Amino acid sequence: MARLTTRKLATFAGILFIHISLLNLFFVSYYGVVFLWEQNFRISTLLLHIFTVLSACVMLLIINYFYKIIWEKRESK
């Protein structure tokens, strides 16, 4: 079983934050690419991105915890 270390979790959080921020930065319309600079760098938007990343990290930790319990039960048999 692969261990979930602090470094892996921090890397996951950083990549996910960049991914969400880049996806929210622009959209493509019929007239071309529209960049949302001002909306993307508002405090409320950044807080929402951080909340989303933290929620994903908590879910990853929960899944890892239950996976570890199931793995240990299989190993003990």
N, C-alpha and C positions, 0 to 999 in steps of 0.2 A: 504494500500500500504506500502510495506517495504521501509524504508529510506536507501539510500546509504550513509553511513558515511565514514569518512576518515579512520577509523580503518578497515572497511570492504574492502575498496579499497586497502589499504596497504596489507592486508592479501591476497587478490586476486592477487596482483602484486607479492608478495613474493612466493606464491605457484606456480604461473605460471612461474616465473623465474627459480625456482628449477626444475620444470617439464621439461621445455625446455632444461635446462642445462644437466639434467640426460638423456634425450632422445638423445641428441647430443654427449654424452660421449662415447657411445659404439654402435656397431652394430654386428649382428650375421652373420657370413659367413659360407660357407661349412666346414671350418676348425675350427670353434668355435667362441667364443666371441673375438672381437677385440676392445681394449680400445684405445681411441683417446685422451690421456692425453694432449699432447703438443698442438694439434689443438684446443682443447676445452678451453684452458686457454690463448689463444692469445688475445690481445687487440681487434682485429677486430671481433673475434667471440663473445666476451663478449659485445661489443658495439652493435652487431647485436641482441643478446639476449635482451639487455636493450631496443633497439628500438622496438622490437617485443612486449615486455611487455607494453611499453608505448602506442603503437598503440592499443593494446587490451584494455587498461584502458581508452583511449580516446573514443573508440567505446562503451564501457560500459557506460561511462558518457553520451554520445549522446543518446543511447538507453534509459537510465534512464530518461533523460530530456524529451524526447518525450512521454515516458510512463506516466510521471507525468502530462504532459499537457492533454493527453487523459483521465487519471483518474480524473482530476479536472473537465473536461467537463462532464463526466458521473455523477459525484457527484452533479453538479449544476443543473442537469435536474430534 
